[in-house]
Amino acid sequence: MDVVIIGGGIVGSSIAYHLTESGCRDVVVIEREAHQGKGSTGKSMGGVRAQFATPVNIRMSLYSIPFFSKFDERMVSPSDYRPQGYLLVTTNERHMAYLRENYQRQVDLGLKSVQLFGPEDVAKIAPEIRSDDIIGGSFCPTDGFVDPASVMNGFMRKAMERGVELMRETEVTGIQTDGKGVCGVETTRGNIGTRIVVNAAGPWASLVAKLAGVDLPVYPLRRMLVPTEPFDKISPRSPMVVDMSTGFHYRPEGRGLLLAWNDPEETPGFKTNFDLAFIEKILSRGVDRLPCLQEAEVNPRRAWAGLYAMTPDHHAVLGPVASLPGFFLANGFSGHGVMHSPATGRILADLILHGVSDVIDTQLLAFERFAAGRWIEETALL
Ligand SMILES: Cc1cc2nc3c(=O)[nH]c(=O)nc-3n(C[C@H](O)[C@H](O)[C@H](O)COP(=O)(O)OP(=O)(O)OC[C@H]3O[C@@H](n4cnc5c(N)ncnc54)[C@H](O)[C@@H]3O)c2cc1C
């Protein structure tokens, strides 16, 4: 087998597809669950945005968002990309200065549609929010949402049409090495010989890396989302609205809203239970910015939790591990793995097949940056 990919989520699926785009078809994707999408991909909010702070994340989005806009045509399968925009609103000068700096960086890198707004325009884009304390914001209309499961399935379907094999209900339990590097994987269905293994195991990435003797600084962090019942106070065409003063954000979902807030008190761990106390926490922040939320109903049974795969500098880890030839990483997306899945697939395929990629400066996201202290902190986190 030329390439073994561990993990059949959106990232493993995109890598498989992009390998076939470059003519590499002897590829197997190993997924321990009976169905794809049971990891973070199936729990995601599906947000896509180019409004980041660091050039490398902006570049990943500048590759991925146009890819989503052509996805349906290219994959003959829907992505449900809805370019409804992300509106970031701020109540203080410090955040406004931050948005201005990011705006300039985004425009310099080629993002054409992002705009800075004063309070009146913010109120026009999101008339439902309380805007008396808002001093401005930033809006990019090509940001928006996709359906993560559809994107994952589209990538995998196309990859399989071209010969990629998906092994479900198969767990990778060992990674074999010899004097030259990686030489195979051990699974619950037998061993597979290969010189290239890709770790696309989402929040479980550090456990998979450990099988190869690699100490990967990726840790799981619970994130919770709360949908409302159908609610007609907000247009289904609304953008994702982010209140920078609290981190509360929401977007339309079906005939209701999907509410999100990242609790700063959350601690790392494989916790996937939904904590009922979170509802009160998120609603108190939400109602303050979105008073009509008082009229919305929330059914706790429809709320859910999933895991972000975090790194110390909140950037992904992409590419080879220098100390173990043939072992590649596509991990630690820190909440951005759905939106960056197209760029990731292309970068990994480039690095595996050609050793270089022109999508980003891949050294910036190399595994070795941690040991070398070359961190590149992303602050525009959601
Ligand atoms: C609540 C929430 C909201 C989010 N919102 C967004 C958002 O708005 N936008 C965005 O871009 N991202 C968002 N994310 C992050 C995004 O979901 C992830 O970055 C992305 O899904 C990662 O995809 P993945 O394929 O790497 O991981 P996963 O989807 O977790 O896939 C990894 C797969 O590996 C398999 N696996 C693990 N170990 C083994 C093994 N030993 N053998 C075989 N298989 C194995 C697992 O079963 C799993 O299916 C959100 C995440 C959460 C939890």
The ligand as a Gaussian input file, in Angstrom:
#p B3LYP/6-31G(d) Opt

LIG

0 1
 C      -18.475000      21.707000      18.945000
 C      -17.484000      21.858000      17.818000
 C      -17.645000      22.906000      16.916000
 C      -16.731000      23.064000      15.874000
 N      -16.936000      24.080000      14.977000
 C      -16.082000      24.204000      13.926000
 C      -16.326000      25.200000      12.939000
 O      -17.283000      25.972000      13.035000
 N      -15.480000      25.260000      11.886000
 C      -14.392000      24.417000      11.764000
 O      -13.646000      24.528000      10.797000
 N      -14.153000      23.471000      12.691000
 C      -14.967000      23.346000      13.760000
 N      -14.732000      22.393000      14.698000
 C      -13.497000      21.578000      14.595000
 C      -13.655000      20.510000      13.545000
 O      -14.822000      19.775000      13.823000
 C      -12.420000      19.605000      13.564000
 O      -11.242000      20.395000      13.454000
 C      -12.457000      18.634000      12.378000
 O      -13.669000      17.931000      12.346000
 C      -11.295000      17.664000      12.499000
 O      -11.474000      16.633000      11.564000
 P      -10.580000      15.337000      11.655000
 O      -10.897000      14.524000      10.458000
 O       -9.170000      15.747000      11.900000
 O      -11.021000      14.641000      13.012000
 P      -12.255000      13.676000      13.341000
 O      -13.490000      14.080000      12.647000
 O      -12.299000      13.559000      14.821000
 O      -11.800000      12.299000      12.706000
 C      -10.790000      11.511000      13.272000
 C      -11.175000      10.068000      13.075000
 O      -10.086000       9.230000      13.481000
 C      -10.651000       8.028000      13.977000
 N       -9.605000       7.371000      14.786000
 C       -8.990000       7.839000      15.878000
 N       -8.071000       6.965000      16.322000
 C       -8.100000       5.898000      15.466000
 C       -7.378000       4.680000      15.394000
 N       -6.444000       4.332000      16.287000
 N       -7.676000       3.820000      14.385000
 C       -8.624000       4.132000      13.449000
 N       -9.336000       5.275000      13.490000
 C       -9.076000       6.157000      14.483000
 C      -11.847000       8.505000      14.784000
 O      -12.795000       7.487000      14.960000
 C      -12.373000       9.646000      13.915000
 O      -13.417000       9.260000      13.059000
 C      -15.630000      22.173000      15.742000
 C      -15.477000      21.112000      16.631000
 C      -16.394000      20.958000      17.660000
 C      -16.222000      19.810000      18.619000

